[in-house]
Amino acid sequence: MKNEKFERLKKDYVQGFPAFCGFEAVRVDEGYFESRLRIRKEHHQQDGFVHAGVIATMADHTAGYSAYTLVSEDHRILTIEFKINYLRPAIGEEIICRSNVINSGRKIIISESEIYSLNGGEEKRVSKAMVTLMSVPMSDLT
């Protein structure tokens, strides 16, 4: 049952704006979600680094899906707040985001995302985000 849910979440992850950006789901486990982005020219800002907005979107979206692994299918995850620190410019062939749930309450879930750039086979952490999310029954949203 978990594997079915995890496979469904992998497919669900790449819709809408995240699909437009080129995000891919890589690995899913309980309380964990990993994604990747193969960097294209369109992801760069004026100095040739991956744009901070791309990194923030990936950190938030992937954190949300780490939370989705812990809730029932009749719930949706909404971001309440997030904070991101940029540690160094992201350059290279791809960026990888690893998100872990660090606290799971009945309604409030906190995840952290770490984003790494992969350049010439070397992985470097480029940012870290803390994301506060809320689990909401689908019936409350309609």
Secondary structure, 3 states (H helix, E strand, C coil): CHHHHHHHHHHHHCCHHHHHHCEEEEEEECCEEEEEEECCHHHECCCCCECHHHHHHHHHHHHHHHHHCCCCCCEEEEEEEEEEEECCCCCCCEEEEEEEEEEECCCEEEEEEEEEEEECCEEEEEEEEEEEEEEEEHHHCC
